[in-house]
Amino acid sequence: MATDYDAPRKTDEELAEDSLEELKARRNDKAASAVDVDETEAAENLELPGADLSSESLTVRVLPRQEDEFTCSVCFLVHHRSQLAKESKGLYTCTECV
């Protein structure tokens, strides 16, 4: 948006009046655009921190480290050999940790 630097500037009073008018206009817009939300439906999908998830089960297939992978000695993540940056005394370091 272009700014006209030659235009006269508004005083603090004019700015306050403009902002009051904008606030009144926003209040009217918000009242007109109210959306009906089913609170019970929204609450069903909400998970609170610390919720009891003991009845839930998680199954993940874990694969052992492959021939072309290494474990970084800094971040302890398994990376592909293409991310090997340094090897020293049997300790491997990835490119992200160098």
Summary of the structure (lengths in Angstrom):
residues: 98
radius of gyration: 29.8
end to end distance: 44.4
largest distance: 73.1
contacts: 137
relative contact order: 0.08
helix: 31%
strand: 16%
